Amino acid sequence: MINESIKNYVETNQISQRTLALKAGLNSNILSKVLNGKRRLLADEYIRICDALCVPYDLFVRKVS
């Protein structure tokens, strides 16, 4: 799942969820729910997360395939 790939990336690179939420302009509670699979990730949120992490949009999609 994409949320698991993002969560692994964040943990591997020692980025706090709070820092990512701030950079992506997301509520930290929403980000936590998304990363833990308790809430669906919306397309615009995915784009904001990728932009905040400075990664290409297909990075986490490739890991799922």
Distance bins in CASP14 RR format, pairs under 12 A and 6 or more apart:
PFRMAT RR
TARGET T0000
AUTHOR 0000-0000-0000
RMODE 2
METHOD distances of the structure
MODEL  1
1 7 0 0 0 0 1 0 0 0 0 0 0
1 8 0 0 0 0 0 1 0 0 0 0 0
1 34 0 0 0 0 0 1 0 0 0 0 0
1 35 0 0 0 0 0 1 0 0 0 0 0
1 36 0 0 0 0 0 1 0 0 0 0 0
1 37 1 0 0 1 0 0 0 0 0 0 0
1 40 0 0 0 0 0 1 0 0 0 0 0
1 41 0 0 0 0 1 0 0 0 0 0 0
1 60 0 0 0 0 1 0 0 0 0 0 0
1 61 0 0 0 0 0 1 0 0 0 0 0
1 63 0 0 0 0 1 0 0 0 0 0 0
1 64 1 0 0 1 0 0 0 0 0 0 0
1 65 0 0 0 0 0 1 0 0 0 0 0
2 8 0 0 0 0 0 1 0 0 0 0 0
2 9 0 0 0 0 0 1 0 0 0 0 0
2 34 0 0 0 0 1 0 0 0 0 0 0
2 35 0 0 0 0 0 1 0 0 0 0 0
2 37 0 0 0 0 0 1 0 0 0 0 0
2 40 0 0 0 0 0 1 0 0 0 0 0
2 41 1 0 0 1 0 0 0 0 0 0 0
2 42 0 0 0 0 0 1 0 0 0 0 0
2 43 0 0 0 0 0 1 0 0 0 0 0
2 45 0 0 0 0 0 1 0 0 0 0 0
2 46 1 0 0 1 0 0 0 0 0 0 0
2 49 0 0 0 0 1 0 0 0 0 0 0
2 50 0 0 0 0 0 1 0 0 0 0 0
2 57 0 0 0 0 0 1 0 0 0 0 0
2 58 0 0 0 0 0 1 0 0 0 0 0
2 59 0 0 0 0 1 0 0 0 0 0 0
2 60 1 0 1 0 0 0 0 0 0 0 0
2 61 1 0 0 1 0 0 0 0 0 0 0
2 62 0 0 0 0 0 1 0 0 0 0 0
2 63 0 0 0 0 1 0 0 0 0 0 0
2 64 1 0 1 0 0 0 0 0 0 0 0
2 65 0 0 0 0 0 1 0 0 0 0 0
3 9 0 0 0 0 0 1 0 0 0 0 0
3 10 0 0 0 0 0 1 0 0 0 0 0
3 30 0 0 0 0 0 1 0 0 0 0 0
3 31 0 0 0 0 0 1 0 0 0 0 0
3 32 0 0 0 0 0 1 0 0 0 0 0
3 33 0 0 0 0 1 0 0 0 0 0 0
3 34 1 0 1 0 0 0 0 0 0 0 0
3 35 1 0 1 0 0 0 0 0 0 0 0
3 36 1 0 0 1 0 0 0 0 0 0 0
3 37 1 0 1 0 0 0 0 0 0 0 0
3 38 0 0 0 0 1 0 0 0 0 0 0
3 39 0 0 0 0 1 0 0 0 0 0 0
3 40 0 0 0 0 1 0 0 0 0 0 0
3 41 1 0 1 0 0 0 0 0 0 0 0
3 42 0 0 0 0 0 1 0 0 0 0 0
3 45 0 0 0 0 0 1 0 0 0 0 0
3 46 0 0 0 0 1 0 0 0 0 0 0
3 49 0 0 0 0 1 0 0 0 0 0 0
3 60 0 0 0 0 1 0 0 0 0 0 0
3 61 0 0 0 0 0 1 0 0 0 0 0
3 63 0 0 0 0 0 1 0 0 0 0 0
3 64 0 0 0 0 1 0 0 0 0 0 0
4 10 0 0 0 0 0 1 0 0 0 0 0
4 11 0 0 0 0 0 1 0 0 0 0 0
4 34 0 0 0 0 0 1 0 0 0 0 0
4 35 0 0 0 0 1 0 0 0 0 0 0
4 36 0 0 0 0 1 0 0 0 0 0 0
4 37 0 0 0 0 1 0 0 0 0 0 0
4 41 0 0 0 0 0 1 0 0 0 0 0
4 60 0 0 0 0 1 0 0 0 0 0 0
4 63 0 0 0 0 1 0 0 0 0 0 0
4 64 0 0 0 0 1 0 0 0 0 0 0
5 11 0 0 0 0 0 1 0 0 0 0 0
5 12 0 0 0 0 0 1 0 0 0 0 0
5 34 0 0 0 0 0 1 0 0 0 0 0
5 35 0 0 0 0 0 1 0 0 0 0 0
5 37 0 0 0 0 0 1 0 0 0 0 0
5 41 0 0 0 0 0 1 0 0 0 0 0
5 46 0 0 0 0 0 1 0 0 0 0 0
5 49 0 0 0 0 0 1 0 0 0 0 0
5 50 0 0 0 0 0 1 0 0 0 0 0
5 53 0 0 0 0 0 1 0 0 0 0 0
5 55 0 0 0 0 0 1 0 0 0 0 0
5 58 0 0 0 0 0 1 0 0 0 0 0
5 59 1 0 0 1 0 0 0 0 0 0 0
5 60 1 0 1 0 0 0 0 0 0 0 0
5 61 0 0 0 0 1 0 0 0 0 0 0
5 62 0 0 0 0 1 0 0 0 0 0 0
5 63 1 0 1 0 0 0 0 0 0 0 0
5 64 1 0 0 1 0 0 0 0 0 0 0
5 65 0 0 0 0 0 1 0 0 0 0 0
6 12 0 0 0 0 0 1 0 0 0 0 0
6 13 0 0 0 0 0 1 0 0 0 0 0
6 15 0 0 0 0 0 1 0 0 0 0 0
6 17 0 0 0 0 0 1 0 0 0 0 0
6 20 0 0 0 0 1 0 0 0 0 0 0
6 24 0 0 0 0 0 1 0 0 0 0 0
6 26 0 0 0 0 0 1 0 0 0 0 0
6 31 0 0 0 0 1 0 0 0 0 0 0
6 32 0 0 0 0 0 1 0 0 0 0 0
6 34 1 0 0 1 0 0 0 0 0 0 0
6 35 1 0 0 1 0 0 0 0 0 0 0
6 36 0 0 0 0 0 1 0 0 0 0 0
6 37 0 0 0 0 0 1 0 0 0 0 0
6 41 0 0 0 0 1 0 0 0 0 0 0
6 45 0 0 0 0 0 1 0 0 0 0 0
6 46 0 0 0 0 1 0 0 0 0 0 0
6 48 0 0 0 0 0 1 0 0 0 0 0
6 49 1 0 0 1 0 0 0 0 0 0 0
6 50 0 0 0 0 1 0 0 0 0 0 0
6 52 0 0 0 0 0 1 0 0 0 0 0
6 53 0 0 0 0 1 0 0 0 0 0 0
6 55 0 0 0 0 1 0 0 0 0 0 0
6 57 0 0 0 0 0 1 0 0 0 0 0
6 59 0 0 0 0 1 0 0 0 0 0 0
6 60 1 0 1 0 0 0 0 0 0 0 0
6 61 0 0 0 0 0 1 0 0 0 0 0
6 63 0 0 0 0 1 0 0 0 0 0 0
6 64 0 0 0 0 0 1 0 0 0 0 0
7 13 0 0 0 0 0 1 0 0 0 0 0
7 15 0 0 0 0 0 1 0 0 0 0 0
7 17 0 0 0 0 1 0 0 0 0 0 0
7 20 0 0 0 0 0 1 0 0 0 0 0
7 31 0 0 0 0 1 0 0 0 0 0 0
7 32 0 0 0 0 1 0 0 0 0 0 0
7 33 0 0 0 0 0 1 0 0 0 0 0
7 34 0 0 0 0 1 0 0 0 0 0 0
7 35 1 0 1 0 0 0 0 0 0 0 0
7 36 1 0 0 1 0 0 0 0 0 0 0
7 37 0 0 0 0 1 0 0 0 0 0 0
7 38 0 0 0 0 0 1 0 0 0 0 0
7 41 0 0 0 0 0 1 0 0 0 0 0
7 49 0 0 0 0 0 1 0 0 0 0 0
7 53 0 0 0 0 0 1 0 0 0 0 0
7 60 0 0 0 0 1 0 0 0 0 0 0
7 63 0 0 0 0 0 1 0 0 0 0 0
8 15 0 0 0 0 0 1 0 0 0 0 0
8 35 0 0 0 0 1 0 0 0 0 0 0
8 59 0 0 0 0 0 1 0 0 0 0 0
8 60 0 0 0 0 1 0 0 0 0 0 0
8 63 0 0 0 0 1 0 0 0 0 0 0
8 64 0 0 0 0 0 1 0 0 0 0 0
9 15 0 0 0 0 1 0 0 0 0 0 0
9 17 0 0 0 0 0 1 0 0 0 0 0
9 20 0 0 0 0 1 0 0 0 0 0 0
9 35 0 0 0 0 0 1 0 0 0 0 0
9 49 0 0 0 0 1 0 0 0 0 0 0
9 50 0 0 0 0 0 1 0 0 0 0 0
9 52 0 0 0 0 0 1 0 0 0 0 0
9 53 1 0 0 1 0 0 0 0 0 0 0
9 54 0 0 0 0 0 1 0 0 0 0 0
9 55 1 0 0 1 0 0 0 0 0 0 0
9 59 1 0 0 1 0 0 0 0 0 0 0
9 60 1 0 0 1 0 0 0 0 0 0 0
9 63 0 0 0 0 1 0 0 0 0 0 0
10 16 0 0 0 0 1 0 0 0 0 0 0
10 17 1 0 0 1 0 0 0 0 0 0 0
10 18 0 0 0 0 0 1 0 0 0 0 0
10 19 0 0 0 0 1 0 0 0 0 0 0
10 20 1 0 0 1 0 0 0 0 0 0 0
10 21 0 0 0 0 0 1 0 0 0 0 0
10 23 0 0 0 0 0 1 0 0 0 0 0
10 24 0 0 0 0 0 1 0 0 0 0 0
10 31 0 0 0 0 1 0 0 0 0 0 0
10 32 0 0 0 0 0 1 0 0 0 0 0
10 34 0 0 0 0 0 1 0 0 0 0 0
10 35 1 0 0 1 0 0 0 0 0 0 0
10 36 0 0 0 0 0 1 0 0 0 0 0
10 49 0 0 0 0 1 0 0 0 0 0 0
10 52 0 0 0 0 0 1 0 0 0 0 0
10 53 1 0 0 1 0 0 0 0 0 0 0
10 55 0 0 0 0 0 1 0 0 0 0 0
10 60 0 0 0 0 0 1 0 0 0 0 0
11 17 0 0 0 0 1 0 0 0 0 0 0
11 20 0 0 0 0 0 1 0 0 0 0 0
11 35 0 0 0 0 1 0 0 0 0 0 0
12 53 0 0 0 0 0 1 0 0 0 0 0
12 63 0 0 0 0 0 1 0 0 0 0 0
13 19 0 0 0 0 0 1 0 0 0 0 0
13 20 0 0 0 0 1 0 0 0 0 0 0
13 52 0 0 0 0 0 1 0 0 0 0 0
13 53 0 0 0 0 1 0 0 0 0 0 0
13 54 0 0 0 0 0 1 0 0 0 0 0
13 55 0 0 0 0 1 0 0 0 0 0 0
14 20 0 0 0 0 0 1 0 0 0 0 0
15 21 0 0 0 0 0 1 0 0 0 0 0
15 22 0 0 0 0 0 1 0 0 0 0 0
15 23 0 0 0 0 1 0 0 0 0 0 0
15 24 0 0 0 0 0 1 0 0 0 0 0
15 31 0 0 0 0 0 1 0 0 0 0 0
15 35 0 0 0 0 0 1 0 0 0 0 0
15 49 0 0 0 0 0 1 0 0 0 0 0
15 52 0 0 0 0 1 0 0 0 0 0 0
15 53 1 0 0 1 0 0 0 0 0 0 0
15 54 0 0 0 0 0 1 0 0 0 0 0
15 55 0 0 0 0 0 1 0 0 0 0 0
16 22 0 0 0 0 1 0 0 0 0 0 0
16 23 0 0 0 0 0 1 0 0 0 0 0
16 28 0 0 0 0 1 0 0 0 0 0 0
16 31 0 0 0 0 0 1 0 0 0 0 0
16 32 0 0 0 0 0 1 0 0 0 0 0
16 35 0 0 0 0 0 1 0 0 0 0 0
17 23 0 0 0 0 0 1 0 0 0 0 0
17 24 0 0 0 0 0 1 0 0 0 0 0
17 26 0 0 0 0 1 0 0 0 0 0 0
17 27 0 0 0 0 0 1 0 0 0 0 0
17 28 1 0 0 1 0 0 0 0 0 0 0
17 29 0 0 0 0 1 0 0 0 0 0 0
17 30 0 0 0 0 0 1 0 0 0 0 0
17 31 1 0 1 0 0 0 0 0 0 0 0
17 32 1 0 1 0 0 0 0 0 0 0 0
17 33 0 0 0 0 0 1 0 0 0 0 0
17 34 0 0 0 0 1 0 0 0 0 0 0
17 35 1 0 0 1 0 0 0 0 0 0 0
17 36 0 0 0 0 1 0 0 0 0 0 0
17 49 0 0 0 0 0 1 0 0 0 0 0
17 52 0 0 0 0 0 1 0 0 0 0 0
18 24 0 0 0 0 0 1 0 0 0 0 0
18 25 0 0 0 0 0 1 0 0 0 0 0
18 26 0 0 0 0 0 1 0 0 0 0 0
18 27 0 0 0 0 0 1 0 0 0 0 0
18 28 1 0 1 0 0 0 0 0 0 0 0
18 29 0 0 0 0 0 1 0 0 0 0 0
18 31 0 0 0 0 1 0 0 0 0 0 0
18 32 0 0 0 0 1 0 0 0 0 0 0
18 35 0 0 0 0 0 1 0 0 0 0 0
19 25 0 0 0 0 0 1 0 0 0 0 0
19 26 0 0 0 0 0 1 0 0 0 0 0
19 28 0 0 0 0 1 0 0 0 0 0 0
19 31 0 0 0 0 0 1 0 0 0 0 0
19 49 0 0 0 0 0 1 0 0 0 0 0
19 52 0 0 0 0 1 0 0 0 0 0 0
19 53 0 0 0 0 0 1 0 0 0 0 0
20 26 1 0 0 1 0 0 0 0 0 0 0
20 27 0 0 0 0 0 1 0 0 0 0 0
20 28 0 0 0 0 1 0 0 0 0 0 0
20 30 0 0 0 0 0 1 0 0 0 0 0
20 31 1 0 0 1 0 0 0 0 0 0 0
20 32 0 0 0 0 0 1 0 0 0 0 0
20 34 0 0 0 0 0 1 0 0 0 0 0
20 35 0 0 0 0 1 0 0 0 0 0 0
20 45 0 0 0 0 0 1 0 0 0 0 0
20 48 0 0 0 0 1 0 0 0 0 0 0
20 49 1 0 0 1 0 0 0 0 0 0 0
20 50 0 0 0 0 0 1 0 0 0 0 0
20 51 0 0 0 0 0 1 0 0 0 0 0
20 52 1 0 1 0 0 0 0 0 0 0 0
20 53 1 0 0 1 0 0 0 0 0 0 0
20 54 0 0 0 0 0 1 0 0 0 0 0
20 55 0 0 0 0 0 1 0 0 0 0 0
21 27 1 0 0 1 0 0 0 0 0 0 0
21 28 1 0 1 0 0 0 0 0 0 0 0
21 29 0 0 0 0 1 0 0 0 0 0 0
21 30 1 0 0 1 0 0 0 0 0 0 0
21 31 1 0 1 0 0 0 0 0 0 0 0
21 32 0 0 0 0 1 0 0 0 0 0 0
21 33 0 0 0 0 0 1 0 0 0 0 0
21 34 0 0 0 0 1 0 0 0 0 0 0
21 35 0 0 0 0 1 0 0 0 0 0 0
21 45 0 0 0 0 0 1 0 0 0 0 0
21 48 0 0 0 0 1 0 0 0 0 0 0
21 49 0 0 0 0 1 0 0 0 0 0 0
21 52 0 0 0 0 1 0 0 0 0 0 0
21 53 0 0 0 0 0 1 0 0 0 0 0
22 28 1 0 0 1 0 0 0 0 0 0 0
22 31 0 0 0 0 1 0 0 0 0 0 0
22 48 0 0 0 0 0 1 0 0 0 0 0
22 49 0 0 0 0 0 1 0 0 0 0 0
22 52 0 0 0 0 1 0 0 0 0 0 0
23 31 0 0 0 0 0 1 0 0 0 0 0
23 48 0 0 0 0 1 0 0 0 0 0 0
23 49 0 0 0 0 1 0 0 0 0 0 0
23 50 0 0 0 0 0 1 0 0 0 0 0
23 51 0 0 0 0 1 0 0 0 0 0 0
23 52 1 1 0 0 0 0 0 0 0 0 0
23 53 1 0 0 1 0 0 0 0 0 0 0
23 54 0 0 0 0 1 0 0 0 0 0 0
24 30 0 0 0 0 0 1 0 0 0 0 0
24 31 1 0 0 1 0 0 0 0 0 0 0
24 34 0 0 0 0 0 1 0 0 0 0 0
24 35 0 0 0 0 0 1 0 0 0 0 0
24 41 0 0 0 0 0 1 0 0 0 0 0
24 42 0 0 0 0 0 1 0 0 0 0 0
24 44 0 0 0 0 0 1 0 0 0 0 0
24 45 1 0 0 1 0 0 0 0 0 0 0
24 46 0 0 0 0 1 0 0 0 0 0 0
24 47 0 0 0 0 1 0 0 0 0 0 0
24 48 1 0 1 0 0 0 0 0 0 0 0
24 49 1 0 1 0 0 0 0 0 0 0 0
24 50 0 0 0 0 1 0 0 0 0 0 0
24 51 1 0 0 1 0 0 0 0 0 0 0
24 52 1 1 0 0 0 0 0 0 0 0 0
24 53 0 0 0 0 1 0 0 0 0 0 0
24 54 0 0 0 0 0 1 0 0 0 0 0
24 55 0 0 0 0 0 1 0 0 0 0 0
25 31 0 0 0 0 1 0 0 0 0 0 0
25 44 0 0 0 0 0 1 0 0 0 0 0
25 45 0 0 0 0 1 0 0 0 0 0 0
25 47 0 0 0 0 0 1 0 0 0 0 0
25 48 1 0 0 1 0 0 0 0 0 0 0
25 49 0 0 0 0 1 0 0 0 0 0 0
25 51 0 0 0 0 1 0 0 0 0 0 0
25 52 1 0 0 1 0 0 0 0 0 0 0
26 32 0 0 0 0 1 0 0 0 0 0 0
26 33 0 0 0 0 0 1 0 0 0 0 0
26 34 0 0 0 0 1 0 0 0 0 0 0
26 35 0 0 0 0 0 1 0 0 0 0 0
26 39 0 0 0 0 0 1 0 0 0 0 0
26 41 0 0 0 0 0 1 0 0 0 0 0
26 42 0 0 0 0 0 1 0 0 0 0 0
26 44 0 0 0 0 1 0 0 0 0 0 0
26 45 1 0 0 1 0 0 0 0 0 0 0
26 46 0 0 0 0 0 1 0 0 0 0 0
26 47 0 0 0 0 0 1 0 0 0 0 0
26 48 1 0 0 1 0 0 0 0 0 0 0
26 49 1 0 0 1 0 0 0 0 0 0 0
26 51 0 0 0 0 0 1 0 0 0 0 0
26 52 0 0 0 0 1 0 0 0 0 0 0
27 33 0 0 0 0 1 0 0 0 0 0 0
27 34 0 0 0 0 0 1 0 0 0 0 0
27 39 0 0 0 0 0 1 0 0 0 0 0
27 45 0 0 0 0 0 1 0 0 0 0 0
27 48 0 0 0 0 0 1 0 0 0 0 0
28 34 0 0 0 0 0 1 0 0 0 0 0
28 35 0 0 0 0 0 1 0 0 0 0 0
29 35 0 0 0 0 0 1 0 0 0 0 0
29 36 0 0 0 0 0 1 0 0 0 0 0
29 38 0 0 0 0 0 1 0 0 0 0 0
29 39 0 0 0 0 1 0 0 0 0 0 0
30 36 0 0 0 0 0 1 0 0 0 0 0
30 37 0 0 0 0 0 1 0 0 0 0 0
30 38 0 0 0 0 1 0 0 0 0 0 0
30 39 1 0 0 1 0 0 0 0 0 0 0
30 40 0 0 0 0 0 1 0 0 0 0 0
30 41 0 0 0 0 1 0 0 0 0 0 0
30 42 0 0 0 0 1 0 0 0 0 0 0
30 45 1 0 0 1 0 0 0 0 0 0 0
30 48 0 0 0 0 0 1 0 0 0 0 0
30 49 0 0 0 0 0 1 0 0 0 0 0
31 37 0 0 0 0 0 1 0 0 0 0 0
31 38 0 0 0 0 0 1 0 0 0 0 0
31 39 0 0 0 0 1 0 0 0 0 0 0
31 41 0 0 0 0 1 0 0 0 0 0 0
31 42 0 0 0 0 0 1 0 0 0 0 0
31 45 0 0 0 0 1 0 0 0 0 0 0
31 46 0 0 0 0 0 1 0 0 0 0 0
31 48 0 0 0 0 1 0 0 0 0 0 0
31 49 1 0 0 1 0 0 0 0 0 0 0
31 52 0 0 0 0 0 1 0 0 0 0 0
32 38 0 0 0 0 1 0 0 0 0 0 0
32 39 0 0 0 0 1 0 0 0 0 0 0
33 39 1 1 0 0 0 0 0 0 0 0 0
33 40 0 0 0 0 1 0 0 0 0 0 0
33 41 0 0 0 0 1 0 0 0 0 0 0
33 42 0 0 0 0 0 1 0 0 0 0 0
33 45 0 0 0 0 0 1 0 0 0 0 0
34 40 1 0 0 1 0 0 0 0 0 0 0
34 41 1 0 1 0 0 0 0 0 0 0 0
34 42 0 0 0 0 1 0 0 0 0 0 0
34 45 1 0 0 1 0 0 0 0 0 0 0
34 46 0 0 0 0 1 0 0 0 0 0 0
34 48 0 0 0 0 0 1 0 0 0 0 0
34 49 0 0 0 0 1 0 0 0 0 0 0
34 60 0 0 0 0 0 1 0 0 0 0 0
35 41 0 0 0 0 1 0 0 0 0 0 0
35 45 0 0 0 0 0 1 0 0 0 0 0
35 46 0 0 0 0 0 1 0 0 0 0 0
35 49 0 0 0 0 1 0 0 0 0 0 0
35 60 0 0 0 0 0 1 0 0 0 0 0
39 45 0 0 0 0 1 0 0 0 0 0 0
40 46 0 0 0 0 0 1 0 0 0 0 0
41 47 0 0 0 0 0 1 0 0 0 0 0
41 48 0 0 0 0 0 1 0 0 0 0 0
41 49 0 0 0 0 1 0 0 0 0 0 0
41 50 0 0 0 0 0 1 0 0 0 0 0
41 60 0 0 0 0 1 0 0 0 0 0 0
41 61 0 0 0 0 0 1 0 0 0 0 0
41 64 0 0 0 0 0 1 0 0 0 0 0
42 48 0 0 0 0 1 0 0 0 0 0 0
42 49 0 0 0 0 0 1 0 0 0 0 0
43 49 0 0 0 0 0 1 0 0 0 0 0
43 50 0 0 0 0 0 1 0 0 0 0 0
43 57 0 0 0 0 0 1 0 0 0 0 0
43 61 0 0 0 0 0 1 0 0 0 0 0
44 50 0 0 0 0 0 1 0 0 0 0 0
44 51 0 0 0 0 0 1 0 0 0 0 0
44 57 0 0 0 0 0 1 0 0 0 0 0
45 51 0 0 0 0 0 1 0 0 0 0 0
45 52 0 0 0 0 0 1 0 0 0 0 0
46 52 0 0 0 0 0 1 0 0 0 0 0
46 53 0 0 0 0 0 1 0 0 0 0 0
46 55 0 0 0 0 0 1 0 0 0 0 0
46 57 1 0 0 1 0 0 0 0 0 0 0
46 58 0 0 0 0 0 1 0 0 0 0 0
46 59 0 0 0 0 0 1 0 0 0 0 0
46 60 1 0 0 1 0 0 0 0 0 0 0
46 61 0 0 0 0 1 0 0 0 0 0 0
47 53 0 0 0 0 0 1 0 0 0 0 0
47 55 0 0 0 0 0 1 0 0 0 0 0
47 56 0 0 0 0 0 1 0 0 0 0 0
47 57 1 0 0 1 0 0 0 0 0 0 0
47 58 0 0 0 0 0 1 0 0 0 0 0
47 60 0 0 0 0 0 1 0 0 0 0 0
47 61 0 0 0 0 0 1 0 0 0 0 0
48 55 0 0 0 0 0 1 0 0 0 0 0
48 57 0 0 0 0 0 1 0 0 0 0 0
49 55 0 0 0 0 1 0 0 0 0 0 0
49 57 0 0 0 0 1 0 0 0 0 0 0
49 59 0 0 0 0 0 1 0 0 0 0 0
49 60 0 0 0 0 1 0 0 0 0 0 0
50 56 1 0 0 1 0 0 0 0 0 0 0
50 57 1 0 1 0 0 0 0 0 0 0 0
50 58 0 0 0 0 1 0 0 0 0 0 0
50 59 1 0 0 1 0 0 0 0 0 0 0
50 60 1 0 0 1 0 0 0 0 0 0 0
50 61 0 0 0 0 1 0 0 0 0 0 0
51 57 0 0 0 0 1 0 0 0 0 0 0
51 59 0 0 0 0 0 1 0 0 0 0 0
53 59 0 0 0 0 1 0 0 0 0 0 0
53 60 0 0 0 0 1 0 0 0 0 0 0
55 61 0 0 0 0 0 1 0 0 0 0 0
55 62 0 0 0 0 0 1 0 0 0 0 0
55 63 0 0 0 0 0 1 0 0 0 0 0
56 62 0 0 0 0 1 0 0 0 0 0 0
56 63 0 0 0 0 0 1 0 0 0 0 0
58 64 0 0 0 0 0 1 0 0 0 0 0
58 65 0 0 0 0 1 0 0 0 0 0 0
59 65 0 0 0 0 0 1 0 0 0 0 0
END
